[in-house]
């Protein structure tokens, strides 16, 4: 019998960073997976997981209003 590899654990920051790499223009998921020595199927699972989803930074409109002293 062959030796089994120890199961590797990846932290959430690493997963988010690798998933973000897959969304770069002209980048292949399998190339990114090979670069980080992980299985492409695992990387596709991370892409589907909302915890590691790639989100571009966006800003939401905010309206500020003064507080009326009569309300407090």
N, C-alpha and C positions, 0 to 999 in steps of 0.2 A: 504494500500500500504506500502511496505517495504521501508526502507531508502536506497538510492543509495550511494554507496561508491564514494568518490571524486576520480577523475581520477588522478592517480599518474604520475609524470613526472620524468624521469631518465636522468641524464646527460650522455654525450657521453663517458666519461671515465669509468663510471660504466658499460655501455653497452659493451664497448670493453673488460673490465676485465671479465665480465660474459661470453661473447662469447669465450674468450680465455680458460676459465675453461672447456668449453664443448669439446675442442679438446684434452684434456689430455687423455692419454691411459687408457682405461677401464672405462671412465666416461660416464654416461648416461645424455642426455640433460634434461630429466624429473627430474632426481635427482638434477641437478644443479638448475633447475627452482624452485623446491620445497624448496631448501635450501635458495633461495633468495626471496621466496614468490611471484613469478611471474608465469604467464601462460606459459606452454611449447610452445604453438603455437606462442606466442609473441617472445620467445627466438629463435625459428626457423626462424621467420621473420628477427630478428636482424642478425642471421648468414648469411642470404641471401643478406643482405644490404651491399654493398661495403664500406660504411662509417665505419662499425664496424667489417669488415672482419679481421679474425685472420691472422697476417702475422708474420712469424718468421723473425727475423732480419737476413739480408743477406748483404753481401758486394759486390759491383760491382768493377770490375777491372778498374783502372784509370791509364792512361799514362800521365806522365808529360814530357814536353819538354821545352827546354830553348827558350826564346824569342830572335830572332835575332834583333839586334839594327837597322839593315838596314830596317826592316819592320815597325819600329815605326816612 
